[in-house]
Amino acid sequence: MTTDKSAPAGGSIMVVGGGISGLTTALEAAEVGYEVLLIEKEPSLGGRVSQLKQYFPKLCPPTCGLEINYKRVKDNPRIKVITMAEVEKVEGNAGNYTVEVKISPRYVNENCTACGECAKVCESEISNEFNFGMDRRKAAYLPHNMAFPMRYVMAPSMGADDREKCKEACKYDAIDFDMQEKTLDFKVGAIVWATGWKPYDAARIDNLGFGRYQNIITNMMLERMASLNGPTQGKILRPSDDKAPETIAFAQCAGSRDENHLPYCSYICCMASLKHATYLREQYPDAKIYIYYIDLRTPGRKYENFYSNLKKDENVFFIKGKVAEVGEESGTGNVTLVAEDTLSGEKIRQTVDMLVLATGMQPNASVDKPNADLKYNADGFIVNDFKKGGMFAAGCANKPADVVTSNQNATGMALKAIQTLVRR
Amino acid sequence: MSEKYLVQPDLKFIDEITGFGAETLKKCFQCATCSVACPIAPENSPFPRKEMIAASWGLKDKLIGNGDIWLCHECGDCSDLCPRGARPGDVLSAVRYAAINEYAQPKILANAVKDPQKLPFLIAIPAIWFAILAYITMAGGETMTKLFHNFGLEWSHGGHDVIAHANFVSTWLVDITFVPLAAFVVIIFALSLKNFISDIHANAVAEGKTDKTTIDPKGFLLAIKDVLPVIFKHDKFNECEANQDRATAHMMVLYAFIGLFVVTNIFFVVLYIFHIPGPYSQLNPVKWLANISGAALVIGSALMIKNRLSKKDQVSSYKDWYILGLVFALGATGLLTEMTRLAGSEYLTYFMYYLHLIAIFNLFAFLPFSKMAHLVYRVTAMAYASYGNRK
């Protein structure tokens, strides 16, 4: 056995995606001594987890898990983080890749202290995609209050007027509109794709009325509303009139397990809706919650217990039957829905204040395929070809999963990436 | 639902309906989207979700005598929204065909009609029969004339100066074939319906789909009267979305058959009561009806064939092609018979008439066994649903 503890010269590891899986892979690899390049498309790390109010299994707020990871990243000189960066092209083979990365200008440099003076003077606003467009934010914005790096971003759409004002307001000389888009080449030995997922576009599920009726929202929108840093400061309100909803229905498998949309089970939506029921029960003790499902999938002992506890709640009702038709009650904005209760064989027509679609996960890499020699399964997830090695997918780029599973998988892929380097 | 029910899967039944176009049925995972998607399913125990689970478990007893399968018009709205591609519409169509097969007697004929390999025999029977009749007419004219004179009847219905099909196959012989055949069909249907009605009633009572405990014949007949306008206007058919274009084609075929039925009866009376043999003048309004109906039959069935060919998401099996092909052939040979006669091509028109007779025989004789039998079962089931207040 060799006693040399330093990393071999086989190069570094690139991790694409700075969500919970990418962070885990990057940290696990860096903390055993490997050089890691962490590439993130958004202006901040954190990914989907940062959009949640609480996450499984312990219903921790995202700050809990992300903060500690950010601290580890900060403390580790072997991790280099590049935000607003996207992989353009991957060439070469295991142990020897050349990756072309496009970096979009943030127009804000390292001097930024996130004091927020620029946002105060900026007048133009843009849609806030962090909140799924439910509100607007200044064109000079902090991605969110847990951003990493904690730095502002200037939207490219900002007009000359606002640019001038922002620049003037900044006391730290942090704003630089001369920044250009850059394309850089990196040489790495292994790549871990942690490109994650996005909520399936609910507007494509024609019979579920999203986009047609205001009070039909998606589960991720509910998550944002329930979050203190969300568009309603944590209050779950129905969009049409900001009323506190009294009856809320959940339509499970909205787009998942459906050949016309996502043919696979998105794994977490059942648990997500059960979790959302707890948010609602906490906020509105008298609200009635109706969960329409095909079959509830609560994998593992912990999730099954969670479900058993919720079943005892007399304000939460479970109806076995998929919501297949929706409408809107004229005047009230209430949502009407139709399903067949398959246990009684009766058609159910219900009117609720708000309908939440439990939409599933669509792998980002299937929508926006990286220009790299990757294999996908029929559902669009990246298949890990361990025989070929070199490139691996972690987390939801590989399969629909919760945070725990993603992290286990991400840790495994860190090891796989290390093995690629060591074998050369 | 609380009563105990011993599940007795009939695997052969699953295979049977799979062969009739239900190959997708096992994909169903009972989400019940179909029951909601269906624009004509009732509120209480809607179909086709429960039929889908019964079909995949091989519960023949819950399907064959289930009136609901006949309320479905196979519009395809359920199949369109089905998240698994289980195509409930095609499954119900297959189950309906299995039901036709179950009720139709004698079994030997039912089995022959559903088997594509027996098709040559089904065609050969009338082909040989009409060949014999043609031989008798053409070769034995004098003998037959003498024979008929003994009873004071005129044998020949043909003329000498015009082309008349009666000179090829005697009208007497044609009617001696079809009148008993029609009677045979009516008897078979009557026997089948007796079982059918008692089965769908028992099923509806068992599943709580009716508020009637017995069948009152008068009330039931009144219900038939009530559903006829619905059928004639294709009201139920028109509620469908995915396949709505089919309604027009189906309506054309239905009215074509009604038109041709009227024409046939009028000319039957004209021939045997008023002793006026054909061919009849093109200026005769009855002839107009005949021509319009014939054209509607050809166009309607051609549209239906085109529809099935272009629908990639709908399964079409032999049961569908047999009947569509037959209806199209019936209309086409009928019109061609007339056109070739008017064109003065004697032997060609006789040949067309020969084909036409074979097509008619197939349609008539095998009516209770083919998909065409739906006209009897569907009307009955719709009437029963109306009678039993199925909503």
Chai-1 contact restraints between the chains, C-beta under 6 A:
chainA,res_idxA,chainB,res_idxB,connection_type,confidence,min_distance_angstrom,max_distance_angstrom,comment,restraint_id
A,D258,B,P83,contact,1.0,0.0,6.0,A-B,restraint_1
A,E259,B,P83,contact,1.0,0.0,6.0,A-B,restraint_2
A,E259,B,G85,contact,1.0,0.0,6.0,A-B,restraint_3
A,I294,B,C31,contact,1.0,0.0,6.0,A-B,restraint_4
A,G321,B,A32,contact,1.0,0.0,6.0,A-B,restraint_5
A,K322,B,C31,contact,1.0,0.0,6.0,A-B,restraint_6
A,K322,B,A32,contact,1.0,0.0,6.0,A-B,restraint_7
A,K322,B,T33,contact,1.0,0.0,6.0,A-B,restraint_8
A,A324,B,T33,contact,1.0,0.0,6.0,A-B,restraint_9
A,A324,B,V36,contact,1.0,0.0,6.0,A-B,restraint_10
A,A324,B,A37,contact,1.0,0.0,6.0,A-B,restraint_11
A,E325,B,V36,contact,1.0,0.0,6.0,A-B,restraint_12
A,V338,B,V36,contact,1.0,0.0,6.0,A-B,restraint_13
A,E340,B,A32,contact,1.0,0.0,6.0,A-B,restraint_14
A,E340,B,S35,contact,1.0,0.0,6.0,A-B,restraint_15
A,E340,B,V36,contact,1.0,0.0,6.0,A-B,restraint_16
A,E340,B,P46,contact,1.0,0.0,6.0,A-B,restraint_17
A,E340,B,R49,contact,1.0,0.0,6.0,A-B,restraint_18
A,T342,B,Q30,contact,1.0,0.0,6.0,A-B,restraint_19
A,T342,B,A32,contact,1.0,0.0,6.0,A-B,restraint_20
A,G345,B,S45,contact,1.0,0.0,6.0,A-B,restraint_21
A,K347,B,E43,contact,1.0,0.0,6.0,A-B,restraint_22
A,K347,B,P46,contact,1.0,0.0,6.0,A-B,restraint_23
